[in-house]
Amino acid sequence: MVIAGLLGLVIGSFLNVVAHRVPRGESIVRPGSRCPACGVDIRPADNIPVVSWLLLRGRCRSCEEAIPVKYPAVELATGVLFAAAAVRFGLALALPAYLVLFAALVAITVTDLELRLIPKRIVWPAYSMGAPLLVAAALVDGEPRRILDAAAGSAAAFAVLFVIHLISPRGMGFGDVRLAALLGLYLGWLGPAHVGLGVFVGFVAGGMAGIVALALGRSRRSALPFAPFLAFGTLVAVLAGQPILRWYLAFGA
């Protein structure tokens, strides 16, 4: 858990670069990390996740411009999620696949909140890296049916949101539909019920947030981005899906 958490902090620092550069079509490799205000390269000693931001009191060493709190927040969130994934999966081969998923969810949440955009350059790598890992994990665990469940989950989640997209394309963008297929893949690997739980929690959370936004006076036209709620529902289903589903079945019985 500790190792995964520390890895998450480092990956979170990289995700800040991904979330900033990918939507703008920039390279995530070159140039190195720079201050977004003055463009000066950030020293390695000033690029330690969370710690450097605290030591610098949230300001650039060169220009003293405030560094947005979102940067350490992304790093900390990724570290916490990676640690939680380690607790959930232990040393199972599925763990790397879900670390890929969690990293993608963090980056997508940031881009959708800031730009109302779900970059394909984040979604597709999460597919291409995660799918082989899930297949390998299923075969090593002697549960090849998980591969079919993952494929079915991806298709089912895609179909549900695609229908909503056809009915209301302004309310449900195709980026959300594409993302749902990715999330359905990972949730389906855990079991068909996890797909339904993740999508359901995402819609409930999005609906509640919409009600709050309207109560605060926001216009219906200023729709909230939906990807963060899909991400939230997925995290709930992955990390707590088993006890929730057991409780539901026991309650229903």
C-alpha positions in Angstrom: 0.0 0.0 0.0 2.8 2.4 0.9 4.7 1.7 -2.3 1.6 2.1 -4.4 0.8 5.3 -2.7 4.3 6.8 -3.3 4.1 5.6 -6.9 0.7 7.4 -7.1 2.2 10.7 -6.0 4.9 10.5 -8.7 2.3 9.4 -11.4 0.1 12.2 -10.2 2.8 14.8 -10.9 3.0 13.3 -14.4 -0.8 13.4 -14.8 -0.7 17.2 -14.2 1.5 17.4 -17.3 -0.8 15.1 -19.2 -4.0 17.0 -18.3 -2.4 20.3 -19.3 -0.6 19.4 -22.5 -2.7 16.6 -24.1 -5.8 18.7 -24.8 -3.5 21.4 -26.3 -1.8 18.9 -28.6 1.6 19.3 -26.9 4.2 16.7 -26.2 4.1 15.2 -22.7 7.9 14.4 -22.9 9.5 17.6 -24.1 10.1 20.2 -22.8 10.4 19.3 -19.1 8.2 20.6 -16.3 7.9 24.4 -16.5 6.1 27.1 -14.5 2.8 27.8 -16.3 3.2 31.5 -15.6 6.8 32.4 -16.4 7.9 29.3 -18.4 11.1 28.7 -16.4 12.1 25.1 -16.0 11.3 23.7 -12.6 14.3 22.4 -10.7 14.2 18.7 -9.7 14.2 19.7 -6.0 11.1 21.9 -6.6 9.3 19.1 -8.4 8.8 16.7 -5.5 5.1 15.8 -5.4 3.1 17.8 -2.8 6.2 18.4 -0.6 7.7 21.0 -3.0 4.4 22.9 -3.2 4.2 23.1 0.6 7.9 24.2 0.9 7.5 26.8 -1.7 4.2 27.9 -0.1 2.4 27.5 -3.3 4.5 29.9 -5.3 7.0 29.6 -8.2 10.6 30.1 -7.0 11.4 32.3 -10.1 8.4 34.6 -10.6 6.6 34.0 -7.2 3.4 33.5 -9.1 0.9 31.4 -7.2 0.9 27.7 -8.2 -2.7 26.5 -8.4 -3.7 24.1 -5.6 -5.0 21.7 -8.2 -1.4 20.4 -8.8 -0.8 19.0 -5.3 -4.4 18.0 -5.2 -4.0 15.8 -8.3 -0.8 14.3 -6.9 -2.4 13.6 -3.5 -5.6 12.2 -5.0 -3.6 9.8 -7.3 -1.5 8.6 -4.3 -4.6 7.9 -2.3 -6.3 6.1 -5.1 -3.2 4.0 -5.8 -3.0 3.0 -2.2 -6.7 2.1 -2.1 -6.2 0.0 -5.2 -3.4 -1.9 -3.5 -5.6 -2.6 -0.5 -8.4 -3.7 -2.8 -6.3 -6.1 -5.1 -3.2 -6.8 -3.1 -0.5 -8.4 -5.2 -2.9 -9.7 -7.8 -2.0 -9.3 -11.4 -5.1 -7.2 -11.9 -3.6 -4.4 -9.7 -1.5 -2.8 -12.5 -4.5 -2.7 -14.8 -6.6 -0.8 -12.2 -3.7 1.5 -11.5 -3.8 2.4 -15.2 -7.6 3.0 -14.9 -7.3 5.2 -11.8 -4.6 7.3 -13.4 -6.7 7.8 -16.5 -9.7 8.7 -14.4 -7.8 11.4 -12.6 -6.5 12.9 -15.8 -9.9 12.8 -17.6 -11.6 14.3 -14.6 -9.2 17.3 -14.6 -9.6 17.9 -18.4 -13.4 17.5 -18.3 -13.8 19.9 -15.4 -11.5 22.5 -16.9 -12.1 22.2 -20.6 -15.3 20.1 -21.0 -13.1 17.6 -22.9 -12.3 13.9 -22.7 -9.2 13.5 -24.8 -9.0 10.3 -26.9 -5.2 10.5 -26.3 -6.0 9.5 -22.7 -8.8 7.1 -23.3 -7.1 5.0 -26.0 -3.9 4.4 -24.0 -6.0 3.3 -21.0 -7.6 0.7 -23.4 -4.4 -0.5 -25.0 -2.5 -0.8 -21.7 -5.4 -2.1 -19.5 -7.0 -4.7 -21.8 -3.9 -6.9 -22.1 -3.3 -6.7 -18.4 -6.9 -7.8 -17.7 -6.7 -10.6 -20.1 -3.4 -11.8 -18.6 -4.8 -11.5 -15.1 -7.9 -13.6 -16.0 -5.8 -16.3 -17.6 -3.3 -16.5 -14.7 -6.2 -16.6 -12.2 -7.8 -19.4 -14.2 -10.9 -17.4 -14.8 -11.1 -16.8 -18.6 -14.8 -16.0 -18.3 -13.7 -12.6 -16.9 -12.5 -11.7 -20.5 -16.0 -12.2 -21.9 -17.5 -10.4 -18.9 -15.2 -7.4 -19.6 -16.1 -7.3 -23.3 -19.8 -7.6 -22.5 -19.5 -4.9 -19.8 -17.8 -2.6 -22.2 -20.5 -3.1 -24.9 -23.3 -2.7 -22.4 -22.0 0.5 -20.9 -21.4 1.9 -24.4 -24.9 1.0 -25.5 -26.6 2.6 -22.6 -24.9 5.9 -22.9 -25.0 5.8 -26.7 -28.8 5.6 -26.6 -28.9 8.6 -24.3 -26.5 10.4 -26.6 -28.8 9.8 -29.6 -31.8 11.1 -27.6 -30.0 14.1 -26.2 -26.6 14.8 -27.9 -26.2 18.1 -26.1 -26.8 16.5 -22.7 -24.5 13.5 -23.3 -21.5 14.0 -25.5 -19.9 11.2 -27.4 -16.8 11.6 -25.3 -18.8 10.3 -22.4 -20.0 7.4 -24.5 -16.5 6.5 -25.4 -15.4 6.7 -21.8 -18.3 4.5 -20.7 -17.0 1.7 -22.9 -13.6 2.0 -21.2 -15.1 1.9 -17.7 -17.4 -1.0 -18.6 -14.4 -3.0 -19.6 -12.8 -2.7 -16.2 -16.1 -3.0 -14.3 -17.2 -6.0 -16.4 -14.0 -7.8 -15.5 -15.1 -7.6 -11.8 -18.5 -8.9 -12.7 -21.6 -7.8 -14.7 -23.3 -6.4 -11.5 -20.4 -4.0 -11.1 -21.2 -2.4 -14.4 -24.7 -1.6 -13.4 -23.5 -0.4 -10.0 -20.9 2.0 -11.4 -23.2 3.5 -14.0 -26.1 3.8 -11.5 -23.9 5.6 -8.9 -22.5 7.9 -11.6 -26.0 8.9 -12.7 -27.2 9.4 -9.2 -24.2 11.5 -8.2 -24.6 13.5 -11.4 -28.3 14.0 -10.8 -27.8 15.2 -7.2 -25.1 17.6 -8.3 -27.4 18.9 -11.0 -30.2 19.5 -8.5 -27.7 21.4 -6.2 -26.5 23.5 -9.1 -30.0 24.5 -10.1 -30.8 25.3 -6.4 -27.8 27.6 -6.4 -29.1 29.4 -9.4 -27.1 27.8 -12.3 -28.8 27.8 -15.7 -29.9 24.5 -17.2 -27.9 25.4 -20.2 -24.6 25.4 -18.2 -24.6 21.6 -17.9 -22.1 20.0 -15.6 -19.4 17.8 -17.1 -20.5 14.2 -16.7 -17.1 12.4 -16.8 -16.2 13.2 -13.2 -19.5 11.5 -12.0 -18.8 8.4 -14.2 -15.3 8.3 -12.7 -16.8 8.5 -9.2 -19.3 5.7 -9.9 -16.5 3.6 -11.2 -14.3 4.2 -8.2 -17.2 3.2 -5.9 -17.9 0.1 -7.9 -14.2 -1.0 -8.0 -13.3 -0.2 -4.4 -16.5 -1.0 -2.6 -18.6 -2.9 -5.1 -18.4 -6.3 -3.4 -19.7 -5.2 0.0 -22.3 -3.0 -1.6 -23.6 -5.7 -3.8 -23.6 -8.3 -0.9 -25.6 -5.8 1.2 -28.0 -5.3 -1.6 -28.6 -9.0 -2.2 -29.0 -9.6 1.5 -31.4 -6.7 1.8 -33.4 -7.9 -1.2 -33.6 -11.4 0.2 
